[in-house]
Structures are given as structure tokens and as C-alpha cells.
């Protein structure tokens, strides 16, 4: 009995709303003309819209990146420009171990401890004496030490673009200037060179 009563009530409501459903189906024949009057979009316009959407996405990603950087760095700017969160991370140059030495072309015969160091290529290695704290530059060919020069330690970087360097540059008629730079120290020395006297 309950089931019959429920089905009668259901049919009553279904029939009551039937005209509403019928009205909505009256528009079906006009479905063929639904796209009439719509503008066609060219490939260029589509690409412009896609670029705008992608730019919006990139802007959102940039804001999220800055937000993460702000959480890490505490926000604000740093006293050091390269550490500001808005900056891109710069690539660090690989520093050479000064114990490996630097290849230097010696263009003249140098006079070191009253001996002649012949011109040529030498591996130059800087060292500090633990006892007297003096700084020396050693000239090596292969595994043999060919000469040792005491140098003066300095804070000057000699306008070099890299941290690690070793060069011999002209100074005057009798001396060349040996400059050396590494993570450990910067130093220089004026070294006399041998000039042949023509007879």
C-alpha cells in the first residue's frame, strides 16, 4: 500500500512539472543556429591570448619564488647587493688551489740568490715559512725547484680580474715585477734580471 501511495505521489509531481520540461525542448530546432553571429578567432589572436595567460602564470610563479625567498632570508634587503632576494644566484668561479701552482712565462733570465734562473716556463707556487712568517715564491720545472724568491705580502689585488694569478711584468731597465695572488695571500717582489753586455 505504501509503495502504491508513493508511486502515485511521484507520478503526480512528474506530471505537474511536465510542461516545464516540454518548454525547454522547444528550443532544440534552433540549435543549428546557435553559433551564428559568433566571431571566428585567428591563430595569431589565439597565440596572443595564450601568451598573456602564460605571462600571468610566470608572474604568479615569480611572486611565489619571492615569497619563498622572503621566508628564507627574512625579507628586506641585504647590505650586500648580490645577496638580495630579488637577484638571481650568480655562478661562483672555481678557485684554484694555490698549492698546485700557476704556470708563468719568464721572458728574461732572472737573478735569484746570485744565480741565474733561465727564461722559460715555470710552475710558480707560493708558500709561507711557519717559523719566521715570511712569504716565498718557488719556481719549479717538473718536480725540481729551480729558484726561490722572498716576496712582500700586500692587500693589493693589482687590478686583476681573478683571485688566483701569477705574472711577471716589466718594471724598469733592471727589474721585473713578480705579482702573485691566491686565496692565502697576495704578494709582489722586484726581481733583477740579467742583461747581456755587448762588446
Buried (B, 14 or more C-beta within 10 A) or exposed (E): EEEEEEEEEEEEEEEEEEEEEEEEEEEEEEEEEEEEEEEEEEEEEEEEEEEEEEEEEEEEEEEEEEEEBEEEEEEEEEEEEEEEBEEEEEEEEEEBEBEEBBEBEBEBBBBBEEEEBEBEEBBBBBBEEEEEEEBBBBBBBEEEEBBBBEBEBBEEEBEBEEBBBBBBEEBEEEBBBBBBBBEBBBBBBBBEBBEEEEE
